[in-house]
């Protein structure tokens, strides 16, 4: 009798653990960034970064490398750090929400391309813009800093965080 109760308790505990365990999404991520993409064009010529590093969900990735990630919250955080000639440096974290049906992706880098953040309140902000056409200089500067340079085809970032270096 004790053995039956223990077995039933163990099975019930195991079923509870399996049902409460969160679903993890398996995504194959390829770093499609090349050295040519990271070159910075200036009046004096093109400059290649002294250092340019990529980390995806806190795991470093080399240029052209492919890794598999298990995402529990469907979010992929891509951090890039760069430094040019010791004085122009920075870092940003770009967060993407990966659709459940996407199992492989490649991200790239571009200095010129501009993408707006993916927001759910898009309709509300367009109504606010119609009410007041004047913009505050501080708001323009904030938006200017929130440009992404990391791109995944057909996905807009949901958050961009500037990191102090």
Order of alpha helices (4+ residues) and beta strands (2+ residues): alpha-beta-alpha-beta-beta-beta-beta-beta-beta-beta-beta-alpha-alpha-beta-beta
